């Protein structure tokens, strides 16, 4: 849960420090500008708040790894919810309004995460997890979206090293395959989720990872 807070705080800080003119740059998410991604993060923060106050009485059905479903088809950006996210982002009109809303809702989600008991059973997407597993699962998404935000903005601070390492571990467990040890945590995530095409030398690395990746996590 501490790692969720670390990753979430780093991502919100990156958004707060993003110059206004960069909100209209492409992000690492297909079909989304940076402002669209920030709009998605606001929705994500609301989901955290909703989930942490939606207790469940039954036993957990998922954990931090099995929370995610993996697909082989990359998103096109044309899904109804994706299109809604774009429209919502445009409705803010000014980057400062997006920043303000994320700061407000995002900090509330962070406080809710701090107060949640790790063993609390919560319900989301029709599944039951402990709060600890739910927040641990979202270290992966927060880390990937931090990379997405800065995909075309070299020079800005990236995700925390601990979040990158944990996200790589989760992704390898989802695929039941490991990346070559020579591949950095960041590059493992980019290649493993199809955000970057592997180089010829990376394709030549020994191991079973090539047959398992890239994965689309949802």
N, C-alpha and C positions, 0 to 999 in steps of 0.2 A: 504494500500500500504506500510505503514511503517512496518507492520508485515511481509509482503513478504520479504522486505529487511533484516529484522532481521533474519528470518529463512534461507534465501538464504546465507547470510553472515556466519552464524553459520555452515552451511553445507560445504561451501567452505573452511572454516577454518579447519574443521575436516579432509577434504581431504588433505589439505596442511600439516597437522601435522601427517598424517598417515605414519608410518614407511614403507619403501620400501618392507620389507618382508611380510607385511600384505596385500599387494595388491593381493596376490594369495590365500588369505583365502576366504572361502565362504561368501557370503553376505546373507541378508534376502530375496533376490529375487531368486525364484526357477531357478536353472540352471546357475546363474551368480556368478562369483567371484567378489571381491571388485573392481578389475580393470574394469570389465565389467560394473558395476554400475557407475563408474566414467565416462566411455565412454558414457553411457546413459545421464549423467548429462551435458556433453558437448553438446550433441544433444538437450537436453532440453533448454540450454542457447541460442542456435541458434534459437530455436522455439520462445523464448521470443522476441529476436531481430526482427525476421521476423514478428511476430504478431503485435508488437507495431508500426511497420511502414507499416502496411496494414490496412488503414482506411476503414471504411464501412459507407455507406450513409443511410442504412435502420435502422429500430428500432432494439434494442437488442432482440435476440431470446432465450438467455440463461443468467443465472446469476451465482454467485459464487457457488451455490449449484447445479443447474441443468446443469452446464457445464459437470459434471461427469455422466457417465452411469455406472450402477451397474449390475454385473453379479454374478451368483452363482458358476460358474466353474472356479477354480483357473488356472493360467497360467502354462504351462508345460515347458516353456523356448524354445520350438521348433518352435515358430512362425518365419516367414522369417525375420521380423525386429529384433527380439530378436537374431537370429543367426547372422545377420549383425553386431549388436552391439558387439557381442563376437569377431567377426573377426576384427573389427575396433580396439578394445581394444588390441588384440594381436599384431596388426601392430605397435603400439607405442613402443613395445619392452621394454622400460624402464619406471618405474613409474614416473621419473622426467619429462618425456615428457607429460604424462597425466596430471600431476600437473600443468605444465606450460600452456598447452592449456586450461584447465579449469580456471586457474587464469586469462588468457587473455580474453577469451570469456565470462566467468562468471562475471568478473568485468564490462565488456561492457554491459551485460544484466542488471546488477544492476544499472548502470548509466542511461540506457534507461528507467528503471522503475522509477527512481527518477524524470526524466524529463517529464514523461507522465502525461497528464492531466487526473484526475480520470474519468471524464465524456466522454473522447474520445471514440468513438465507433470503435472497431477493429474487424477484421474477422479472424477466425481460425477454422479449421476442418469443414468448411462449415456453421459455426454459427457466430452470431454477439453478442458481449458482450461489456460492457464498459471496459476500461482499468483497472479501479478500481476493477471490479468484476473478470476480468481475472486474475489479480495478486493475489487477495484474494483467488481465487480457488486454486491457486498453492501453497498456504501455506500448504494445505493438502499433496500434493505430496512431497514437500520439506521436510516436517516433517517425513513422512513415509520413505523416502529414507535416511534420517539421521539415523533413527532407523535401516534401512536395512544395512547401511554401518557398523554400530557398533554391529550388531547382534551377532557376534562371537568375539567381542573385548571389553569385560567389562572393565570398568575403564576409558574410554575416555568420554569426555564431550558430553552429548546428546543434543537434540533439546531444544530451549528455552521454558520455561514454558508457555509463552503466545502462542507460536505456537502449542504446544500440546493441550492447552485448545480450541483454535480456530478450530483445526483439528477435535477434538472430536465433537465439535458443528456442523461442516459441515457434518461429517459422520452420526451423529444422524438425521440431517435434511434429508439427502439422504434416509436413511432407514425409516424415520418417526417413529422412536422408540428411546428410551433412554436406556443408560447403567445404571446398578445399581450405586447408588451414592457411594457405597463402593469401586468401581473399580477406580483406578487412571486413569488419562488421558492417560498415556503411555500404560497401560494394556488394556484400552478400545480400543485404536487404534490397538494394536497387536492382540487382540482377535477378534475385530470387522472386521478386514480385513483378518482373517485366518492365520496370521503370528504366532500365538500361540494358542494352544488348551486350552480352559478354564478348570480350575480345577473343581472338583466335587462341591466344595463349591460355586464357581462362577456360575456353572450351576443351582444351587439350589436357587440363588438369585431371589427374586420376580420381576415381571415386564414382559414386552412383548418383551424384547430385544432378547431373545433366538430364537424366531421364525423369526427374521429379519436378524440376522448375522450368519456367516460371509458374507461380501460382497467383491467382487472383483471390485475395482474401476479402470475405464479406460476412 
